[in-house]
Amino acid sequence: MTIEPSGSLGDDVPAINDRRFLEATSEAKSRYGRFNLGIVGGTGVGKSSLVNAVFGSHHAPVGKGMPVTRGVNYYQDDALGIWDFEGFEIGSTKSPAETLRENLAKVAARPANEHIAVVWYCVLANADRLTPPDIEMIRELDAAGLPVILVLTKVNWTKNPVTGKYRAPADTEEFRDWLENPVDADGLPIHLPVHRVILTAAEGTRTKGTHGKGAGHGLGELVTQTLALSPEDEKDSFRIAQRLNLPWKRDMARPIIAAASSAAAAAAAVPIPVADAATIAPIQLTMMARIAAIYDLELKTMVSTSALAQLSAQMAGQALARSFVKLIPGAGSVINAGVASSITAATGEGWMRLCEQVHLGKIDLSGVADALSAFTPTHRSVIAKMIVNKAAKR
């Protein structure tokens, strides 16, 4: 590990080059790849609201996109790609299945990291019946080997005043039941190759007995089923892109914290002087960048280089280490493996909580620098980690 000084932060604390976290950010994005969602539905079906609710407003298929061909747009960033297919429009000279087949062929010709993993086929909940063009298009998607989730949108959920549970209107539930076992007018089965039918409301209105605005419904089930249908090598990118299930992100972040803690312990296997404590800062910067990537955050937009360098020195440097070792009888002026590991673990947990707050919109990106002090390690958090580590070794 090398620290590349570029000036001084005062109090004999070296400035820390940002190369490490930039490299770690790039490596994490490359490792996790991109999840590509296909979303099909006509005008007014609520595709944008659904994408907003699950992935965040900056991903919604509205505004600027990359027109790939007539009726298809592709929107992408590091972790997520969205193929937005128009629904069937009356007056087209080609059948819906034919048009979709041509478009899917063009998508399949794109680079592998743009190929569709799962399709959400969106239909208004009050439609009552699926149209023949819809059925044709769903069959075409299945023929292309794409798993389809049929999403009923804009469900008007109502709350039972006694049980507190929410329920869809009776006619919507009947529609769902028919979709799960569709039959024609003669009672003969209709081939409808969908994996699940899910009732959703991206957001509600503040009318009596219904969800408040932004509450949504059915979205948790939608992301769970989407993850289940995703290819193994795209599951992590979907966990990163979605915004609704924080435990998934924590489950991804904690092994990174554990690995960094072990690396810090190894770096201090031979106790290092407090004055050299900043040598474990690159380990922490790498950890922080990887955790930020899991929360789909760009570290450079969260914290300026100078602020991040100061933070790293504060977390892994002399200030905390010097004050901490004074609490340990006989420690002198060195940091051992246990202290280095515990400081790094506490740093990781604090940084993960900060990323969660930014991810949830509770801390604005412009306010991250001011909020940092509330999430940096304290003596109490480091000691707690040391106690846990000692207990685990017994």
Contacts in CASP RR format, 6 or more apart in sequence:
PFRMAT RR
TARGET T0000
AUTHOR 0000-0000-0000
METHOD contacts of the structure
MODEL  1
MTIEPSGSLGDDVPAINDRRFLEATSEAKSRYGRFNLGIVGGTGVGKSSL
VNAVFGSHHAPVGKGMPVTRGVNYYQDDALGIWDFEGFEIGSTKSPAETL
RENLAKVAARPANEHIAVVWYCVLANADRLTPPDIEMIRELDAAGLPVIL
VLTKVNWTKNPVTGKYRAPADTEEFRDWLENPVDADGLPIHLPVHRVILT
AAEGTRTKGTHGKGAGHGLGELVTQTLALSPEDEKDSFRIAQRLNLPWKR
DMARPIIAAASSAAAAAAAVPIPVADAATIAPIQLTMMARIAAIYDLELK
TMVSTSALAQLSAQMAGQALARSFVKLIPGAGSVINAGVASSITAATGEG
WMRLCEQVHLGKIDLSGVADALSAFTPTHRSVIAKMIVNKAAKR
1 267 0 8 1.000
1 279 0 8 1.000
1 280 0 8 1.000
1 282 0 8 1.000
1 283 0 8 1.000
2 282 0 8 1.000
3 14 0 8 1.000
3 16 0 8 1.000
3 17 0 8 1.000
3 278 0 8 1.000
3 279 0 8 1.000
3 281 0 8 1.000
3 282 0 8 1.000
4 16 0 8 1.000
4 17 0 8 1.000
4 19 0 8 1.000
5 14 0 8 1.000
5 15 0 8 1.000
5 17 0 8 1.000
6 15 0 8 1.000
6 17 0 8 1.000
7 14 0 8 1.000
7 15 0 8 1.000
8 14 0 8 1.000
8 15 0 8 1.000
9 15 0 8 1.000
9 309 0 8 1.000
9 310 0 8 1.000
9 313 0 8 1.000
11 318 0 8 1.000
11 319 0 8 1.000
12 275 0 8 1.000
12 318 0 8 1.000
13 278 0 8 1.000
13 313 0 8 1.000
13 317 0 8 1.000
13 318 0 8 1.000
13 319 0 8 1.000
14 278 0 8 1.000
14 313 0 8 1.000
15 306 0 8 1.000
15 309 0 8 1.000
15 313 0 8 1.000
16 278 0 8 1.000
16 281 0 8 1.000
16 282 0 8 1.000
16 285 0 8 1.000
16 308 0 8 1.000
16 309 0 8 1.000
16 312 0 8 1.000
16 313 0 8 1.000
17 309 0 8 1.000
18 285 0 8 1.000
18 300 0 8 1.000
18 305 0 8 1.000
18 308 0 8 1.000
18 309 0 8 1.000
20 282 0 8 1.000
20 285 0 8 1.000
20 286 0 8 1.000
20 289 0 8 1.000
21 285 0 8 1.000
21 286 0 8 1.000
21 288 0 8 1.000
21 289 0 8 1.000
21 299 0 8 1.000
21 308 0 8 1.000
22 289 0 8 1.000
22 300 0 8 1.000
23 286 0 8 1.000
24 285 0 8 1.000
24 286 0 8 1.000
24 287 0 8 1.000
24 288 0 8 1.000
24 289 0 8 1.000
24 290 0 8 1.000
25 289 0 8 1.000
25 290 0 8 1.000
25 292 0 8 1.000
25 293 0 8 1.000
25 298 0 8 1.000
25 299 0 8 1.000
25 300 0 8 1.000
27 290 0 8 1.000
28 289 0 8 1.000
28 290 0 8 1.000
28 293 0 8 1.000
28 294 0 8 1.000
29 78 0 8 1.000
29 79 0 8 1.000
29 293 0 8 1.000
32 79 0 8 1.000
32 236 0 8 1.000
32 237 0 8 1.000
32 240 0 8 1.000
32 293 0 8 1.000
32 294 0 8 1.000
33 78 0 8 1.000
33 79 0 8 1.000
33 113 0 8 1.000
33 234 0 8 1.000
33 236 0 8 1.000
33 237 0 8 1.000
34 76 0 8 1.000
34 78 0 8 1.000
34 79 0 8 1.000
34 80 0 8 1.000
34 81 0 8 1.000
34 113 0 8 1.000
34 114 0 8 1.000
34 234 0 8 1.000
34 237 0 8 1.000
35 79 0 8 1.000
35 80 0 8 1.000
35 81 0 8 1.000
35 117 0 8 1.000
35 230 0 8 1.000
35 234 0 8 1.000
35 237 0 8 1.000
35 238 0 8 1.000
35 240 0 8 1.000
35 241 0 8 1.000
36 76 0 8 1.000
36 80 0 8 1.000
36 81 0 8 1.000
36 82 0 8 1.000
36 83 0 8 1.000
36 113 0 8 1.000
36 114 0 8 1.000
36 115 0 8 1.000
36 116 0 8 1.000
36 117 0 8 1.000
36 234 0 8 1.000
37 80 0 8 1.000
37 81 0 8 1.000
37 82 0 8 1.000
37 83 0 8 1.000
37 116 0 8 1.000
37 117 0 8 1.000
37 118 0 8 1.000
37 119 0 8 1.000
37 120 0 8 1.000
37 226 0 8 1.000
38 82 0 8 1.000
38 83 0 8 1.000
38 84 0 8 1.000
38 85 0 8 1.000
38 116 0 8 1.000
38 118 0 8 1.000
38 119 0 8 1.000
38 120 0 8 1.000
38 146 0 8 1.000
39 47 0 8 1.000
39 50 0 8 1.000
39 51 0 8 1.000
39 61 0 8 1.000
39 82 0 8 1.000
39 83 0 8 1.000
39 84 0 8 1.000
39 85 0 8 1.000
39 119 0 8 1.000
39 120 0 8 1.000
39 122 0 8 1.000
40 85 0 8 1.000
40 87 0 8 1.000
40 100 0 8 1.000
40 119 0 8 1.000
40 120 0 8 1.000
40 121 0 8 1.000
40 122 0 8 1.000
40 137 0 8 1.000
40 141 0 8 1.000
41 47 0 8 1.000
41 85 0 8 1.000
41 86 0 8 1.000
41 87 0 8 1.000
41 121 0 8 1.000
41 122 0 8 1.000
41 123 0 8 1.000
42 86 0 8 1.000
42 87 0 8 1.000
42 88 0 8 1.000
42 89 0 8 1.000
42 122 0 8 1.000
43 86 0 8 1.000
44 124 0 8 1.000
45 122 0 8 1.000
45 123 0 8 1.000
45 124 0 8 1.000
45 153 0 8 1.000
45 154 0 8 1.000
46 122 0 8 1.000
46 153 0 8 1.000
46 154 0 8 1.000
46 202 0 8 1.000
47 61 0 8 1.000
47 84 0 8 1.000
47 122 0 8 1.000
47 153 0 8 1.000
48 60 0 8 1.000
48 61 0 8 1.000
48 62 0 8 1.000
49 60 0 8 1.000
49 153 0 8 1.000
49 202 0 8 1.000
49 203 0 8 1.000
50 120 0 8 1.000
50 122 0 8 1.000
50 151 0 8 1.000
50 153 0 8 1.000
50 200 0 8 1.000
50 202 0 8 1.000
51 59 0 8 1.000
51 60 0 8 1.000
51 61 0 8 1.000
51 82 0 8 1.000
52 59 0 8 1.000
52 60 0 8 1.000
52 202 0 8 1.000
53 202 0 8 1.000
53 203 0 8 1.000
53 214 0 8 1.000
53 216 0 8 1.000
53 219 0 8 1.000
53 244 0 8 1.000
54 219 0 8 1.000
54 222 0 8 1.000
54 223 0 8 1.000
54 242 0 8 1.000
54 243 0 8 1.000
54 244 0 8 1.000
55 80 0 8 1.000
55 241 0 8 1.000
55 242 0 8 1.000
55 243 0 8 1.000
56 243 0 8 1.000
58 77 0 8 1.000
59 75 0 8 1.000
59 77 0 8 1.000
59 80 0 8 1.000
59 82 0 8 1.000
59 241 0 8 1.000
61 73 0 8 1.000
61 75 0 8 1.000
61 82 0 8 1.000
61 84 0 8 1.000
65 73 0 8 1.000
65 74 0 8 1.000
65 75 0 8 1.000
66 73 0 8 1.000
66 74 0 8 1.000
66 75 0 8 1.000
66 76 0 8 1.000
67 73 0 8 1.000
68 74 0 8 1.000
68 83 0 8 1.000
68 103 0 8 1.000
68 106 0 8 1.000
68 107 0 8 1.000
68 110 0 8 1.000
69 102 0 8 1.000
69 103 0 8 1.000
69 106 0 8 1.000
71 85 0 8 1.000
71 86 0 8 1.000
71 99 0 8 1.000
71 103 0 8 1.000
72 83 0 8 1.000
72 84 0 8 1.000
72 85 0 8 1.000
72 86 0 8 1.000
72 103 0 8 1.000
72 106 0 8 1.000
72 107 0 8 1.000
73 83 0 8 1.000
73 84 0 8 1.000
74 81 0 8 1.000
74 82 0 8 1.000
74 83 0 8 1.000
74 84 0 8 1.000
74 114 0 8 1.000
75 81 0 8 1.000
75 82 0 8 1.000
75 84 0 8 1.000
76 82 0 8 1.000
76 114 0 8 1.000
78 293 0 8 1.000
78 296 0 8 1.000
79 237 0 8 1.000
79 240 0 8 1.000
79 241 0 8 1.000
79 296 0 8 1.000
80 237 0 8 1.000
80 241 0 8 1.000
81 114 0 8 1.000
83 107 0 8 1.000
83 116 0 8 1.000
85 100 0 8 1.000
85 103 0 8 1.000
87 96 0 8 1.000
87 137 0 8 1.000
88 96 0 8 1.000
88 131 0 8 1.000
88 133 0 8 1.000
88 134 0 8 1.000
88 137 0 8 1.000
92 99 0 8 1.000
94 102 0 8 1.000
95 133 0 8 1.000
95 136 0 8 1.000
96 133 0 8 1.000
96 134 0 8 1.000
96 136 0 8 1.000
96 137 0 8 1.000
96 140 0 8 1.000
97 133 0 8 1.000
97 136 0 8 1.000
97 137 0 8 1.000
97 139 0 8 1.000
97 140 0 8 1.000
100 137 0 8 1.000
100 140 0 8 1.000
100 141 0 8 1.000
101 140 0 8 1.000
101 144 0 8 1.000
104 140 0 8 1.000
104 141 0 8 1.000
104 144 0 8 1.000
104 146 0 8 1.000
107 114 0 8 1.000
107 115 0 8 1.000
107 116 0 8 1.000
108 115 0 8 1.000
108 144 0 8 1.000
116 146 0 8 1.000
117 229 0 8 1.000
117 230 0 8 1.000
117 231 0 8 1.000
117 234 0 8 1.000
117 238 0 8 1.000
118 146 0 8 1.000
118 147 0 8 1.000
118 148 0 8 1.000
118 149 0 8 1.000
118 226 0 8 1.000
118 229 0 8 1.000
118 230 0 8 1.000
119 141 0 8 1.000
119 146 0 8 1.000
119 147 0 8 1.000
119 148 0 8 1.000
119 149 0 8 1.000
120 148 0 8 1.000
120 149 0 8 1.000
120 151 0 8 1.000
120 222 0 8 1.000
120 226 0 8 1.000
121 134 0 8 1.000
121 137 0 8 1.000
121 138 0 8 1.000
121 141 0 8 1.000
121 148 0 8 1.000
121 149 0 8 1.000
121 150 0 8 1.000
121 151 0 8 1.000
121 194 0 8 1.000
122 151 0 8 1.000
122 153 0 8 1.000
123 130 0 8 1.000
123 134 0 8 1.000
123 150 0 8 1.000
123 151 0 8 1.000
123 152 0 8 1.000
123 153 0 8 1.000
124 152 0 8 1.000
124 153 0 8 1.000
124 154 0 8 1.000
125 152 0 8 1.000
125 153 0 8 1.000
125 154 0 8 1.000
125 155 0 8 1.000
125 156 0 8 1.000
125 168 0 8 1.000
125 172 0 8 1.000
125 175 0 8 1.000
125 199 0 8 1.000
126 154 0 8 1.000
126 171 0 8 1.000
126 172 0 8 1.000
127 175 0 8 1.000
128 171 0 8 1.000
128 175 0 8 1.000
129 175 0 8 1.000
129 178 0 8 1.000
130 179 0 8 1.000
130 182 0 8 1.000
130 192 0 8 1.000
135 190 0 8 1.000
135 192 0 8 1.000
138 148 0 8 1.000
138 150 0 8 1.000
138 192 0 8 1.000
138 193 0 8 1.000
138 194 0 8 1.000
139 191 0 8 1.000
139 192 0 8 1.000
139 193 0 8 1.000
141 148 0 8 1.000
142 148 0 8 1.000
142 193 0 8 1.000
147 195 0 8 1.000
147 229 0 8 1.000
148 193 0 8 1.000
148 194 0 8 1.000
148 195 0 8 1.000
149 194 0 8 1.000
149 195 0 8 1.000
149 196 0 8 1.000
149 197 0 8 1.000
149 198 0 8 1.000
149 222 0 8 1.000
149 225 0 8 1.000
149 226 0 8 1.000
149 229 0 8 1.000
150 179 0 8 1.000
150 194 0 8 1.000
150 196 0 8 1.000
150 197 0 8 1.000
150 198 0 8 1.000
151 198 0 8 1.000
151 200 0 8 1.000
151 222 0 8 1.000
152 172 0 8 1.000
152 175 0 8 1.000
152 176 0 8 1.000
152 179 0 8 1.000
152 197 0 8 1.000
152 198 0 8 1.000
152 199 0 8 1.000
152 200 0 8 1.000
153 200 0 8 1.000
153 201 0 8 1.000
153 202 0 8 1.000
154 201 0 8 1.000
154 202 0 8 1.000
155 168 0 8 1.000
155 169 0 8 1.000
155 172 0 8 1.000
155 199 0 8 1.000
155 200 0 8 1.000
155 201 0 8 1.000
155 217 0 8 1.000
156 168 0 8 1.000
156 169 0 8 1.000
156 172 0 8 1.000
156 201 0 8 1.000
156 210 0 8 1.000
157 166 0 8 1.000
157 167 0 8 1.000
157 168 0 8 1.000
157 201 0 8 1.000
157 204 0 8 1.000
157 210 0 8 1.000
157 211 0 8 1.000
157 216 0 8 1.000
157 217 0 8 1.000
158 166 0 8 1.000
158 167 0 8 1.000
158 169 0 8 1.000
158 209 0 8 1.000
158 210 0 8 1.000
159 165 0 8 1.000
159 166 0 8 1.000
159 209 0 8 1.000
159 210 0 8 1.000
159 211 0 8 1.000
160 166 0 8 1.000
160 167 0 8 1.000
161 209 0 8 1.000
166 211 0 8 1.000
166 217 0 8 1.000
167 173 0 8 1.000
168 176 0 8 1.000
168 199 0 8 1.000
172 199 0 8 1.000
173 199 0 8 1.000
176 197 0 8 1.000
176 199 0 8 1.000
179 192 0 8 1.000
179 194 0 8 1.000
179 197 0 8 1.000
180 197 0 8 1.000
181 189 0 8 1.000
182 189 0 8 1.000
182 190 0 8 1.000
182 192 0 8 1.000
183 189 0 8 1.000
183 190 0 8 1.000
184 190 0 8 1.000
195 225 0 8 1.000
195 229 0 8 1.000
196 225 0 8 1.000
198 218 0 8 1.000
198 221 0 8 1.000
198 222 0 8 1.000
198 225 0 8 1.000
199 217 0 8 1.000
199 218 0 8 1.000
200 216 0 8 1.000
200 217 0 8 1.000
200 218 0 8 1.000
200 219 0 8 1.000
200 222 0 8 1.000
201 211 0 8 1.000
201 216 0 8 1.000
201 217 0 8 1.000
201 218 0 8 1.000
202 214 0 8 1.000
202 216 0 8 1.000
202 219 0 8 1.000
203 211 0 8 1.000
203 212 0 8 1.000
203 213 0 8 1.000
203 214 0 8 1.000
203 215 0 8 1.000
203 216 0 8 1.000
204 210 0 8 1.000
204 211 0 8 1.000
204 212 0 8 1.000
204 213 0 8 1.000
204 214 0 8 1.000
204 215 0 8 1.000
204 216 0 8 1.000
205 211 0 8 1.000
205 212 0 8 1.000
205 213 0 8 1.000
206 212 0 8 1.000
206 213 0 8 1.000
211 217 0 8 1.000
219 244 0 8 1.000
220 244 0 8 1.000
220 245 0 8 1.000
223 238 0 8 1.000
223 242 0 8 1.000
223 244 0 8 1.000
223 245 0 8 1.000
224 245 0 8 1.000
226 238 0 8 1.000
226 242 0 8 1.000
227 235 0 8 1.000
227 238 0 8 1.000
227 239 0 8 1.000
227 248 0 8 1.000
230 238 0 8 1.000
236 252 0 8 1.000
239 245 0 8 1.000
239 248 0 8 1.000
239 249 0 8 1.000
239 252 0 8 1.000
239 294 0 8 1.000
240 249 0 8 1.000
240 252 0 8 1.000
240 293 0 8 1.000
240 294 0 8 1.000
240 295 0 8 1.000
240 296 0 8 1.000
241 296 0 8 1.000
242 248 0 8 1.000
243 359 0 8 1.000
246 356 0 8 1.000
246 359 0 8 1.000
246 360 0 8 1.000
249 294 0 8 1.000
249 295 0 8 1.000
249 356 0 8 1.000
249 359 0 8 1.000
250 352 0 8 1.000
252 294 0 8 1.000
253 290 0 8 1.000
253 291 0 8 1.000
253 294 0 8 1.000
253 348 0 8 1.000
253 352 0 8 1.000
253 355 0 8 1.000
254 352 0 8 1.000
256 287 0 8 1.000
256 290 0 8 1.000
256 291 0 8 1.000
256 294 0 8 1.000
257 287 0 8 1.000
257 291 0 8 1.000
257 344 0 8 1.000
257 345 0 8 1.000
257 348 0 8 1.000
257 349 0 8 1.000
257 352 0 8 1.000
258 345 0 8 1.000
259 287 0 8 1.000
260 283 0 8 1.000
260 284 0 8 1.000
260 286 0 8 1.000
260 287 0 8 1.000
260 344 0 8 1.000
260 345 0 8 1.000
260 348 0 8 1.000
261 341 0 8 1.000
261 342 0 8 1.000
261 344 0 8 1.000
261 345 0 8 1.000
262 341 0 8 1.000
263 283 0 8 1.000
263 344 0 8 1.000
264 280 0 8 1.000
264 283 0 8 1.000
264 284 0 8 1.000
264 337 0 8 1.000
264 340 0 8 1.000
264 341 0 8 1.000
264 343 0 8 1.000
264 344 0 8 1.000
265 337 0 8 1.000
265 338 0 8 1.000
265 340 0 8 1.000
265 341 0 8 1.000
266 337 0 8 1.000
267 279 0 8 1.000
267 280 0 8 1.000
267 283 0 8 1.000
267 340 0 8 1.000
268 280 0 8 1.000
268 335 0 8 1.000
268 336 0 8 1.000
268 337 0 8 1.000
268 338 0 8 1.000
268 339 0 8 1.000
268 340 0 8 1.000
268 341 0 8 1.000
269 337 0 8 1.000
271 334 0 8 1.000
271 335 0 8 1.000
271 336 0 8 1.000
271 337 0 8 1.000
272 279 0 8 1.000
272 334 0 8 1.000
272 335 0 8 1.000
272 340 0 8 1.000
273 333 0 8 1.000
273 334 0 8 1.000
273 335 0 8 1.000
274 318 0 8 1.000
274 321 0 8 1.000
274 322 0 8 1.000
274 325 0 8 1.000
274 333 0 8 1.000
274 334 0 8 1.000
274 335 0 8 1.000
275 318 0 8 1.000
275 333 0 8 1.000
277 316 0 8 1.000
277 317 0 8 1.000
277 318 0 8 1.000
277 320 0 8 1.000
277 321 0 8 1.000
277 322 0 8 1.000
277 335 0 8 1.000
278 312 0 8 1.000
278 313 0 8 1.000
278 316 0 8 1.000
278 317 0 8 1.000
278 318 0 8 1.000
280 316 0 8 1.000
280 317 0 8 1.000
280 340 0 8 1.000
280 343 0 8 1.000
280 344 0 8 1.000
281 312 0 8 1.000
281 313 0 8 1.000
281 315 0 8 1.000
281 316 0 8 1.000
281 317 0 8 1.000
283 316 0 8 1.000
283 344 0 8 1.000
284 312 0 8 1.000
284 315 0 8 1.000
284 316 0 8 1.000
284 344 0 8 1.000
284 347 0 8 1.000
284 348 0 8 1.000
285 308 0 8 1.000
285 312 0 8 1.000
287 344 0 8 1.000
287 347 0 8 1.000
287 348 0 8 1.000
287 351 0 8 1.000
288 299 0 8 1.000
288 347 0 8 1.000
288 348 0 8 1.000
288 351 0 8 1.000
289 299 0 8 1.000
291 348 0 8 1.000
291 351 0 8 1.000
291 352 0 8 1.000
291 355 0 8 1.000
292 298 0 8 1.000
292 299 0 8 1.000
292 302 0 8 1.000
292 351 0 8 1.000
292 355 0 8 1.000
294 355 0 8 1.000
295 355 0 8 1.000
295 356 0 8 1.000
295 358 0 8 1.000
295 359 0 8 1.000
296 359 0 8 1.000
297 355 0 8 1.000
297 358 0 8 1.000
297 359 0 8 1.000
299 308 0 8 1.000
301 365 0 8 1.000
302 358 0 8 1.000
302 365 0 8 1.000
302 368 0 8 1.000
303 311 0 8 1.000
303 368 0 8 1.000
303 369 0 8 1.000
303 372 0 8 1.000
304 369 0 8 1.000
307 369 0 8 1.000
307 372 0 8 1.000
311 372 0 8 1.000
311 376 0 8 1.000
313 319 0 8 1.000
314 320 0 8 1.000
314 376 0 8 1.000
315 343 0 8 1.000
315 347 0 8 1.000
315 376 0 8 1.000
315 377 0 8 1.000
316 343 0 8 1.000
316 344 0 8 1.000
316 347 0 8 1.000
320 343 0 8 1.000
320 376 0 8 1.000
320 377 0 8 1.000
320 382 0 8 1.000
321 335 0 8 1.000
321 339 0 8 1.000
321 343 0 8 1.000
322 333 0 8 1.000
323 379 0 8 1.000
324 339 0 8 1.000
324 343 0 8 1.000
324 379 0 8 1.000
324 382 0 8 1.000
325 331 0 8 1.000
325 332 0 8 1.000
325 333 0 8 1.000
325 334 0 8 1.000
325 335 0 8 1.000
325 339 0 8 1.000
327 379 0 8 1.000
327 383 0 8 1.000
328 339 0 8 1.000
331 339 0 8 1.000
335 343 0 8 1.000
338 386 0 8 1.000
338 389 0 8 1.000
339 382 0 8 1.000
339 386 0 8 1.000
341 385 0 8 1.000
341 389 0 8 1.000
342 382 0 8 1.000
342 383 0 8 1.000
342 385 0 8 1.000
342 386 0 8 1.000
342 389 0 8 1.000
343 377 0 8 1.000
343 382 0 8 1.000
343 385 0 8 1.000
345 385 0 8 1.000
345 389 0 8 1.000
346 377 0 8 1.000
346 378 0 8 1.000
346 381 0 8 1.000
346 382 0 8 1.000
346 384 0 8 1.000
346 385 0 8 1.000
347 376 0 8 1.000
347 377 0 8 1.000
349 381 0 8 1.000
350 375 0 8 1.000
350 376 0 8 1.000
350 377 0 8 1.000
350 381 0 8 1.000
351 375 0 8 1.000
353 375 0 8 1.000
354 363 0 8 1.000
354 368 0 8 1.000
354 371 0 8 1.000
354 372 0 8 1.000
354 374 0 8 1.000
354 375 0 8 1.000
357 363 0 8 1.000
357 371 0 8 1.000
358 364 0 8 1.000
358 365 0 8 1.000
358 368 0 8 1.000
363 371 0 8 1.000
END
